[in-house]
Amino acid sequence: MSAASRPGQGSEPVHERVELDRVLPVVEGLSGEGVTVSIDTSKPVVAESAFSRGAEILNDVTACRQPGMAELVAEVGCGVVLMHMMGTPEAMHLDPTYDDVIAEVEEFLVQRMELVTAAGVDPSSIVIDPGIGFGKTADHNLSLINALETLARHAPVVLGASRKKFLGTITGASSPVDRDLASAVITTVGFLNGARVFRVHDVAGSKQALALAAAIVAALTMGRMVTGLKPRGFTWVINDRLAVSDRVGGSGFQHRRVRREEEIAWLVEEASVNTIVSMLPGNQNLAAYRQAGIATYSVPVSTPIEDDDVARFFATLDKALDRGHARVLVHREVIDDTMGGLLGGYLVSSELVSDPILALAVIQEILGRALGPEGRSLIPAVAS
């Protein structure tokens, strides 16, 4: 942040030369280390200089209201955070009044999205911020946090509530550093209500809070767990469209034949599966599935995994799910990190699950453990 935007004293405008001197060395140093840098400014000159030194995101508390800012964002092709703020930082805390804070903030942000899009900004690069604490009372802030799902219908939502004054007003924690627990709680609530980007001070605590929130949502998203025939293992059903399981067990030809027949009957009658995508190296059982009226696809995956494997797996699942009323079971001998990562990546790319954080939580729920680095690398935005 190159100029203070907190309410009241200390928020006087800063000359752009001072902003440049403050922020450019930091931007250059961080981007040189491979860090994704967001520049917090409302001045096009500062933003342009920051972009030339590696910044990739603009955070503008005035939502690109300065002449030329939207056009600059369009030209650079960067990400942009559009925030709502009543008035100016110097005076926004003085008796902020709304007839309907949710409707007014939503209307403002939608209008700003339309204006910057008309200037050439890619809609997929826009995220919106209701501006918690920026010209709002504690009641306004709580109303907006309760309404994040409404805002999320328009674009991904940023929540920046960490250590803010209203948390102290509610909890009695007068010092900002004593508000980290309250900040973690509000971050959790924000995630459950639809926010997906968070500005925080206590990164470790917030990461734990988000992991818990994502697991809660994942449990709801999963719908139900269906237990198969022993020694099959288990079958998870995701969003009632896609299921995943390990391979039927047993040993000896006769045992496998009986188990296969029982398994197929269970899949059709109990789990309502009508399509199989096999990741096994051969075509085991596929003929028997087809004989029972189950459509089959084979997409063996190599170890280590190749880029072509990912593309083939995604294309095969797309084809399988495109069939009318399909419930698809993906199975492999072991549900390992590779299978988990591939499935998590597909959940994101196909939008069966709303975002990478939730997809990771779903996969870890299935695995019963943390997904390892190999699997994480296959899910966008969660590799770290």
C-alpha positions in Angstrom: 0.0 0.0 0.0 1.5 3.3 -1.1 -0.9 5.6 0.6 -3.1 5.2 3.7 -6.8 4.6 3.0 -7.9 4.0 6.6 -10.7 6.3 7.9 -9.9 9.7 9.4 -6.6 11.3 10.5 -3.6 10.0 8.6 -5.5 9.5 5.4 -4.6 12.8 3.7 -3.8 12.5 0.0 -0.2 11.6 -0.8 1.6 13.1 -3.8 2.2 10.6 -6.5 6.0 11.1 -6.4 5.9 10.1 -2.7 3.8 7.1 -3.5 6.3 6.0 -6.3 9.3 6.4 -4.0 7.6 4.3 -1.3 6.3 1.5 -3.4 8.4 0.9 -6.5 11.4 -0.6 -4.8 9.1 -3.0 -2.9 7.2 -4.1 -6.0 10.5 -4.6 -8.0 12.1 -6.6 -5.2 9.1 -8.9 -4.6 8.3 -9.5 -8.3 12.0 -10.3 -8.8 11.6 -13.1 -6.3 8.6 -14.5 -8.2 6.0 -13.2 -5.8 2.6 -12.1 -7.3 2.3 -8.5 -6.4 -0.8 -6.4 -6.0 -0.5 -2.6 -6.1 -2.9 -0.7 -3.9 -3.3 2.7 -5.5 -5.9 5.0 -7.2 -3.4 6.9 -9.2 -2.9 5.7 -12.9 0.8 7.0 -12.9 1.7 4.9 -9.9 -0.2 1.9 -11.2 1.5 2.1 -14.6 5.0 2.3 -13.0 4.2 -0.6 -10.7 3.0 -2.7 -13.7 6.2 -1.9 -15.5 8.2 -3.3 -12.5 6.2 -6.6 -12.3 2.9 -5.9 -10.4 0.1 -8.1 -11.7 -3.0 -6.9 -9.8 -4.5 -3.5 -9.2 -6.3 -2.9 -5.9 -8.2 0.4 -6.3 -10.3 1.6 -3.4 -12.0 4.1 -5.8 -12.9 1.3 -8.3 -11.1 2.8 -11.2 -12.9 6.2 -11.0 -9.7 8.1 -11.9 -9.6 9.0 -15.7 -7.5 6.6 -17.6 -7.3 3.9 -14.9 -9.7 1.4 -16.5 -8.1 1.9 -19.9 -4.7 1.2 -18.3 -5.9 -2.0 -16.7 -7.4 -3.1 -20.1 -4.1 -2.4 -21.8 -1.9 -4.2 -19.3 -4.3 -7.1 -18.9 -3.9 -7.3 -15.2 -6.3 -8.4 -12.5 -8.3 -5.7 -10.8 -10.1 -5.4 -7.4 -13.0 -2.9 -7.5 -13.9 -1.7 -4.1 -16.9 0.3 -2.7 -16.2 3.3 -0.5 -18.6 6.0 0.6 -16.9 9.4 0.3 -13.2 9.8 0.9 -10.8 8.2 3.4 -10.6 11.6 5.3 -14.4 11.8 5.9 -16.0 8.4 5.2 -16.2 7.5 8.9 -18.4 10.6 9.7 -22.0 9.3 10.0 -22.2 7.0 7.0 -25.9 6.6 6.0 -27.6 4.2 3.6 -31.2 3.5 2.8 -30.3 -0.1 1.9 -26.5 -0.8 2.3 -26.6 -4.2 0.5 -28.6 -2.9 -2.5 -26.5 0.3 -2.8 -23.1 -1.4 -2.6 -24.3 -4.1 -5.1 -25.6 -1.5 -7.5 -22.3 0.5 -7.3 -20.1 -2.5 -7.9 -22.2 -3.8 -10.8 -22.0 -0.3 -12.4 -18.3 -0.1 -12.0 -17.9 -3.6 -13.5 -20.0 -2.5 -16.5 -17.9 0.7 -16.9 -14.5 -1.0 -16.7 -15.7 -3.8 -19.0 -16.8 -1.2 -21.5 -13.3 0.3 -21.3 -11.9 -3.1 -22.4 -11.2 -4.9 -19.1 -11.6 -8.6 -19.3 -14.6 -9.5 -17.1 -12.8 -12.7 -15.9 -10.0 -10.5 -14.4 -12.4 -8.5 -12.1 -13.0 -9.2 -8.4 -15.2 -7.0 -6.2 -14.8 -5.8 -2.6 -17.7 -4.5 -0.6 -15.3 -2.3 1.3 -15.7 -3.4 4.9 -15.0 -0.5 7.1 -14.8 2.0 4.3 -17.7 4.4 5.1 -19.7 1.8 7.0 -20.8 1.3 10.6 -20.4 -2.1 12.4 -24.0 -2.9 11.5 -23.4 -2.1 7.8 -20.3 -4.3 7.8 -22.2 -7.2 9.4 -25.1 -6.8 6.9 -22.6 -6.9 4.0 -20.8 -10.0 5.3 -24.2 -11.7 5.6 -24.9 -10.8 1.9 -21.6 -11.8 0.3 -23.4 -14.6 -1.6 -25.5 -11.9 -3.3 -22.4 -10.0 -4.4 -20.7 -13.3 -5.5 -23.3 -13.7 -8.2 -21.6 -11.0 -10.1 -17.9 -11.7 -9.6 -15.5 -13.3 -7.1 -15.6 -11.4 -3.8 -12.7 -10.1 -1.7 -13.2 -9.8 2.0 -10.9 -7.4 3.9 -12.1 -7.4 7.5 -8.9 -8.4 9.3 -8.2 -6.5 12.6 -10.7 -3.8 11.6 -12.3 -1.5 14.2 -15.7 -3.0 14.1 -14.3 -6.3 15.3 -12.9 -4.5 18.3 -16.3 -2.7 18.9 -18.0 -6.1 19.0 -15.4 -8.1 21.0 -13.9 -5.4 23.2 -10.4 -6.0 21.7 -9.1 -2.4 21.6 -5.7 -3.3 20.1 -5.7 -4.4 16.5 -3.2 -7.2 17.2 -5.7 -8.6 19.7 -8.3 -9.1 17.0 -6.7 -12.0 15.2 -9.1 -14.6 16.6 -12.1 -12.4 15.7 -10.5 -12.0 12.2 -10.2 -15.7 11.7 -13.8 -16.2 12.7 -15.0 -13.5 10.3 -12.8 -15.0 7.5 -14.5 -18.4 8.1 -18.0 -16.8 8.0 -17.0 -14.9 4.9 -15.9 -18.1 3.1 -19.1 -19.9 4.1 -21.1 -16.9 2.7 -19.3 -16.9 -0.6 -16.1 -14.8 -0.4 -13.1 -16.4 -2.0 -10.2 -13.9 -1.6 -9.1 -12.6 1.8 -6.9 -9.8 3.0 -5.4 -10.9 6.4 -2.6 -10.1 8.8 -2.3 -13.5 10.6 -1.7 -15.7 7.6 -1.2 -19.0 9.5 -4.4 -18.5 11.6 -6.4 -17.5 8.6 -5.2 -20.5 6.6 -6.3 -22.9 9.4 -9.7 -21.1 9.6 -10.2 -21.4 5.8 -9.2 -25.1 5.8 -11.9 -25.7 8.3 -14.5 -23.6 6.4 -13.6 -25.4 3.2 -14.0 -28.8 4.8 -17.4 -27.8 6.1 -18.5 -26.7 2.7 -16.9 -29.8 1.1 -19.0 -32.1 3.4 -22.1 -30.3 2.2 -21.0 -30.5 -1.4 -20.2 -34.1 -1.3 -23.8 -34.9 -0.7 -23.4 -38.5 0.6 -20.9 -41.3 0.9 -22.1 -44.7 -0.5 -20.4 -47.7 1.0 -19.8 -50.5 -1.5 -19.5 -54.3 -1.2 -16.5 -55.5 0.9 -13.6 -55.8 0.1 -14.3 -53.1 -2.5 -13.5 -50.2 -0.3 -15.6 -47.1 -0.7 -17.3 -45.0 -3.3 -17.8 -41.2 -2.9 -20.5 -39.4 -4.9 -19.7 -35.7 -5.7 -22.5 -33.3 -6.6 -24.7 -36.4 -7.5 -23.0 -36.5 -11.0 -19.5 -37.9 -10.4 -18.3 -40.7 -8.2 -14.9 -42.2 -7.5 -13.8 -45.5 -6.0 -11.0 -48.0 -5.7 -11.1 -51.3 -7.7 -13.0 -54.3 -6.5 -10.7 -56.6 -4.5 -10.5 -60.4 -3.9 -8.4 -63.1 -5.4 -8.9 -66.1 -7.7 -10.9 -66.2 -10.9 -14.2 -67.5 -9.3 -14.1 -65.0 -6.5 -13.4 -62.1 -8.9 -16.3 -63.2 -11.2 -18.8 -63.4 -8.3 -17.6 -60.1 -6.8 -17.8 -58.5 -10.2 -21.4 -59.6 -10.7 -22.4 -58.4 -7.3 -20.5 -55.1 -7.8 -22.3 -54.4 -11.1 -25.7 -55.2 -9.6 -24.9 -52.8 -6.7 -23.6 -50.1 -9.0 -26.8 -50.2 -11.2 -29.4 -50.8 -8.5 -28.1 -49.0 -5.4 -25.6 -46.3 -6.7 -27.5 -45.5 -10.0 -24.1 -45.5 -11.9 -24.6 -45.8 -15.6 -21.1 -44.8 -16.8 -17.6 -46.1 -15.9 -14.4 -44.3 -16.5 -11.6 -46.8 -15.8 -8.0 -45.5 -15.0 -6.7 -49.1 -14.8 -3.9 -50.1 -17.2 -6.0 -52.7 -19.0 -9.7 -53.3 -19.9 -10.5 -55.4 -16.8 -14.3 -55.8 -16.3 -15.2 -53.3 -19.1 -17.0 -55.9 -21.2 -19.0 -57.1 -18.2 -20.0 -53.5 -17.4 -21.1 -53.0 -21.0 -23.1 -56.2 -21.0 -25.0 -54.8 -18.0 -25.8 -51.6 -19.9 -23.2 -49.4 -18.3 -21.3 -47.2 -20.8 -17.5 -47.6 -20.4 -14.4 -45.4 -21.1 -10.8 -46.3 -20.6 -8.2 -43.7 -19.8 -5.0 -45.3 -18.3 -2.6 -42.7 -16.7 1.1 -43.1 -16.8 3.5 -42.7 -13.8 5.0 -40.1 -13.6 2.0 -38.3 -15.0 2.4 -36.4 -18.3 0.6 -33.3 -19.7 -1.1 -35.5 -22.3 -2.5 -37.7 -19.5 -4.3 -34.6 -17.9 -5.7 -33.6 -21.2 -7.0 -37.1 -22.0 -8.5 -37.6 -18.6 -10.4 -34.2 -18.7 -11.6 -34.9 -22.3 -12.8 -38.4 -21.4 -14.7 -37.1 -18.3 -16.2 -34.3 -20.4 -17.4 -36.9 -22.9 -18.8 -39.2 -20.2 -20.7 -36.5 -18.4 -22.1 -35.0 -21.6 -24.3 -38.1 -21.9 -27.8 -37.4 -20.8 -28.5 -38.2 -17.1 -25.1 -39.7 -16.7 -23.7 -40.6 -13.2 -20.1 -41.4 -13.8 -17.9 -43.6 -11.6 -14.1 -43.1 -12.0 -12.1 -45.9 -10.6 -8.5 -47.0 -10.2 -6.8 -49.7 -8.1 -5.7 -47.1 -5.5 -7.1 -43.6 -4.9 -3.7 -42.0 -4.6 -2.3 -38.4 -4.9 -2.2 -38.7 -8.7 -5.9 -39.7 -9.0 -6.9 -37.2 -6.3 -5.0 -34.3 -8.0 -6.4 -35.2 -11.5 -10.0 -35.4 -10.1 -9.5 -32.1 -8.1 -8.2 -30.4 -11.2 -11.2 -31.6 -13.2 -13.7 -30.5 -10.5 -12.3 -26.9 -10.9 -12.0 -26.9 -14.7 -15.5 -28.3 -15.2 -17.0 -26.1 -12.5 -18.5 -29.1 -10.8 -17.0 -27.6 -7.7 -16.9 -23.8 -7.4 -13.2 -23.1 -6.7 -9.8 -24.6 -6.0 -9.9 -24.3 -2.2 -13.2 -26.3 -2.1 -11.9 -28.9 -4.7 -8.9 -29.5 -2.5 -11.1 -30.0 0.5 -13.3 -32.4 -1.3 -10.3 -34.5 -2.5 -8.8 -34.5 1.0 -12.2 -35.6 2.4 -12.1 -38.6 0.0 -8.5 -39.5 0.8 -8.9 -39.1 4.5 -5.6 -37.2 4.6 -3.8 -34.2 3.2 -3.1 -34.3 -0.6 0.6 -34.4 -1.3 2.6 -32.0 -3.5 2.2 -34.1 -6.6 -1.6 -34.1 -6.3 -1.7 -30.4 -5.4 0.3 -29.5 -8.5 -2.6 -30.8 -10.6 -5.2 -28.5 -9.0 -5.0 -24.8 -10.1 -4.1 -22.2 -7.5 -3.4 -24.7 -4.6 0.1 -26.0 -5.5 1.6 -24.3 -2.5 
